Structures are given as C-alpha cells and as structure tokens.
Amino acid sequence: MGLVFLSPPWGMQALLALFVFPMIRLPDVHFSDVTARGPFTPSSFHLPLPRLRLLLHQLLSSLPPLPLPSTAALFGLTIKAVQCDNGREFDNNASRSFFLTRGVQLRMSCPYTSAQNGKAERMIRTTNDVMCTLLFQASLPARFWAESLHTATYLINRLPSTASLAPTPHHALFGTPPRYDHLRVFGCACYPNTSATAPHKLAPRSTRCVFLGYSPDHKGYRCFDLTSRGS
C-alpha cells in the first residue's frame, strides 16, 4: 500500500504538483488506473483518466522546457519513472515531450494486460470500498463521492501498512508519524465558528453543518452548510 491521491480535483493536482503546479485546480473527473511511481517509497499515485486528454494536452503544451523544483523543494527527491496503461491521455507527443525534457521515464503496460498494473488496480478497489463505506455509514447521497474519496485517501495514507518499512505511507513520505487527534467521523454533525462573519453581536456564532473531510489547503475542516447548501 502506498501514498494514494485519487480524489478529484486532488488526483490530477497531485501529479502536476510533483512537477510544476503546487496550487493547480482542475474540474471534477472520474478516475482509473494510471500509476506514477516515485523513487522514495513503493507508493502509487492513482490519477483520473476520463476527460483528461484535453486538459493534460493544454497544460503540457504551455509548460516551460525546464522542470521546476517542486518535488525537490518538498521532499528532496525526484520522479524517476511514470507507469501507465496505453491510454492516449499519456501516450502522446505532448506528454512524452514533457517527461523526456524532465528526465522521467514513461513506461507502458502491454495492451489489455491490466494485471501489469495490479498494484494500482488493487489500490483503486480498496479506496473505492472505503469511499462507499464512508458514504453509506454517513447516509450521504452519491453526489458527495468526491469528498468521500478525498477522505478515504487521507485515511488510507495514515493507516498502518506492511507494504513498506515505514509504519504508514505518510511516515514513508514525510519521515514523521501522522497525527490522529484531529480526525473526525465523516458525515457527523459539526458546528464551525462563524463569529468572524456574523452581521452583528447578537447573531448566531455557529450553524449546524455536515463534516465532509479535511482541507488540503488550510489547517481546518471541510463542512457542508445545511442552511445555504454550500461548503
């Protein structure tokens, strides 16, 4: 089991952040079995495939010829190889040029042999099972699948794993054990502090929300406001 970044828009963001775009945002897309392997751990970054071709082509065609040191700055490491199936999302001139100019090897599995991407396939199944379990136990509709998927990968990366020498995938990447005291039950009722945006001193200082996971950009939580129907 390795580090997994599956949920949109975070899945594609994870790959591009490793190279050049640490703060990029992409539309919601579904996911499949493309796997990018890093040299730091037997980890896998599982990335979305459908509707990815046009987005990836537009992004790659606008990139500078030299790599930016995002991976080196974050982890002091570089991506050595990317392995995927024969989908045209990566098997095209733009992506090959992108990886070639950055010294990254692009490896393809044999046609119609998904078993060669077995680790990615198994991790996708595991992550999908956790995602569905979170939705079912929280009695949330399927439209919250992206939030559930992000939370599933967040938790899997912090669970003990025997696939590497480190106790958890998080520890393997960052070198420190993860914290657990901030974890909350997915889909539970929560009451965020809204006093800073209250219109006056007598206004309510909180409102009932649904906990939807952990923010990738802030030291806080993602909450769904039942009143305004927004997060």
C-alpha positions in Angstrom: 0.0 0.0 0.0 1.4 3.4 -0.9 0.5 7.0 -0.9 -2.7 7.5 -2.9 -4.1 10.6 -4.5 -7.3 9.7 -6.2 -10.0 12.2 -5.5 -10.8 15.0 -7.9 -9.7 17.6 -8.2 -6.8 16.5 -6.0 -5.8 13.5 -8.1 -4.5 15.3 -11.1 -3.3 18.1 -8.8 -1.0 15.6 -7.1 0.9 14.6 -10.2 1.3 18.2 -11.5 2.2 19.4 -8.1 5.1 17.0 -8.1 6.4 18.7 -11.2 5.3 22.3 -11.5 1.9 23.3 -10.2 1.6 23.0 -6.4 -1.7 25.0 -6.3 -3.4 23.9 -9.6 -7.1 23.2 -9.7 -8.9 21.1 -12.2 -12.6 20.2 -12.8 -14.1 17.1 -11.2 -13.3 14.0 -13.2 -13.6 10.2 -12.7 -10.6 8.0 -12.1 -8.9 5.0 -13.5 -5.7 3.0 -13.2 -2.8 5.2 -14.3 0.0 4.9 -11.8 3.0 7.2 -11.3 5.8 5.7 -9.2 8.2 7.7 -7.2 11.7 6.6 -6.0 11.0 7.4 -2.4 8.7 4.5 -1.5 6.8 1.7 -3.2 4.0 4.2 -3.5 1.5 4.9 -6.2 -0.3 8.0 -7.3 -3.5 6.9 -9.0 -4.8 9.6 -11.4 -8.1 10.3 -13.2 -8.3 9.2 -16.9 -11.7 10.2 -18.4 -11.8 13.7 -19.9 -8.1 14.0 -19.1 -6.7 14.1 -22.6 -7.7 17.6 -23.5 -6.8 19.0 -20.0 -3.4 17.3 -20.0 -2.6 18.4 -23.6 -3.5 22.0 -22.8 -1.4 22.0 -19.7 1.6 20.3 -21.1 1.7 22.5 -24.2 2.0 25.6 -22.1 4.8 24.3 -19.7 8.3 25.7 -19.8 11.0 23.4 -21.1 12.9 23.2 -17.8 11.4 21.5 -14.7 10.6 23.5 -11.6 11.9 22.1 -8.3 8.6 21.4 -6.7 9.4 17.8 -5.8 12.9 18.6 -4.7 11.7 21.6 -2.6 9.1 19.5 -0.8 10.8 16.1 -0.4 14.4 16.5 -1.7 13.5 13.8 -4.3 12.8 13.5 -8.0 10.3 11.4 -10.0 12.2 8.7 -12.0 9.5 6.9 -13.9 5.8 7.0 -14.6 4.0 3.8 -15.5 0.5 3.7 -17.1 -1.6 1.7 -19.5 -1.8 2.5 -23.2 -4.4 5.2 -22.9 -3.8 8.2 -25.2 -4.0 10.6 -22.2 -0.3 9.9 -21.6 0.8 8.1 -24.8 1.0 11.2 -27.0 3.7 13.7 -28.2 2.9 16.3 -25.6 3.2 14.0 -22.6 6.3 12.2 -24.0 8.0 15.5 -24.6 7.1 16.7 -21.1 8.6 13.6 -19.4 11.6 13.5 -21.8 12.7 17.1 -21.0 12.5 16.3 -17.3 14.4 13.1 -17.5 11.4 11.0 -16.4 10.9 7.5 -18.0 7.5 6.8 -19.4 6.6 3.1 -19.1 3.6 1.4 -20.7 2.0 -1.9 -19.8 1.2 -4.3 -22.5 -2.2 -3.9 -24.3 -5.1 -5.5 -22.5 -3.0 -6.6 -19.6 -4.3 -4.8 -16.6 -2.5 -7.3 -14.4 0.7 -5.4 -15.1 -0.8 -2.5 -13.2 -2.0 -4.9 -10.5 -0.9 -2.7 -7.5 -2.9 0.2 -9.0 -5.9 -2.0 -9.6 -6.0 -3.3 -6.1 -5.5 0.1 -4.5 -8.3 1.5 -6.6 -10.6 -1.3 -5.4 -9.5 -0.7 -1.7 -10.0 3.0 -2.0 -13.4 2.6 -3.7 -14.5 0.3 -0.9 -13.5 2.8 1.8 -15.2 5.6 -0.2 -18.5 3.7 -0.4 -18.3 2.7 3.2 -17.9 6.3 4.3 -20.9 7.4 2.2 -23.1 4.5 3.5 -22.4 5.0 7.2 -23.0 8.7 6.9 -26.2 8.2 4.9 -25.0 10.8 2.4 -26.1 10.9 -1.3 -23.8 9.8 -4.0 -23.1 13.5 -5.1 -20.7 13.7 -2.2 -18.5 11.0 -3.6 -15.6 13.4 -4.3 -15.4 14.5 -0.6 -15.8 10.8 0.5 -13.0 9.8 -1.9 -10.6 12.5 -0.7 -11.3 11.5 2.9 -10.8 7.8 2.1 -7.3 8.5 0.6 -6.5 10.8 3.5 -7.2 8.0 6.0 -5.6 5.2 4.0 -2.3 7.2 3.9 -2.4 7.2 7.7 -3.3 3.6 8.3 -0.6 1.1 9.2 0.8 -0.8 6.2 3.1 -3.8 5.8 4.0 -2.9 2.2 6.9 -0.7 3.2 9.4 -0.4 6.0 7.7 2.7 7.4 4.7 2.1 9.7 2.4 4.2 7.4 2.6 5.6 3.9 2.5 9.1 5.5 5.6 8.2 7.5 7.3 6.8 4.4 6.9 10.1 2.5 7.3 12.8 5.2 9.6 10.9 7.6 7.4 11.6 10.6 4.4 9.7 12.1 1.0 11.1 11.3 -1.2 12.7 13.9 -4.6 11.2 14.7 -6.0 13.6 17.3 -7.6 15.8 14.6 -9.6 13.0 12.9 -13.4 13.2 13.0 -16.2 10.9 11.9 -17.1 11.5 8.2 -20.7 12.8 7.9 -21.1 13.8 11.6 -22.8 17.0 12.7 -20.4 19.9 13.3 -20.7 23.5 14.3 -17.9 25.7 12.9 -17.2 29.0 14.5 -18.7 31.8 12.3 -18.4 34.7 14.7 -16.0 36.5 12.3 -18.7 36.7 9.7 -21.6 37.4 12.0 -23.6 40.5 10.9 -23.9 41.7 14.5 -23.1 40.7 18.0 -26.5 39.1 18.7 -26.3 36.9 15.6 -25.7 33.2 16.0 -22.0 32.3 16.2 -22.3 28.9 14.6 -24.6 26.9 12.4 -25.2 23.1 12.0 -23.1 21.6 9.2 -22.0 18.2 8.0 -18.4 17.2 8.3 -17.0 16.3 4.8 -13.3 15.9 5.4 -10.0 17.7 5.6 -8.9 20.7 3.7 -5.8 20.3 1.5 -5.0 24.0 1.6 -5.9 25.1 5.1 -5.4 23.9 8.7 -9.1 23.2 9.0 -12.1 21.0 8.0 -14.5 20.9 5.1 -18.1 21.4 6.3 -21.3 21.4 4.4 -23.7 24.2 5.5 -27.2 22.7 5.6 -28.8 26.2 5.5 -27.0 27.7 2.5 -26.3 24.3 0.8 -22.6 25.3 0.4 -19.2 24.3 1.8 
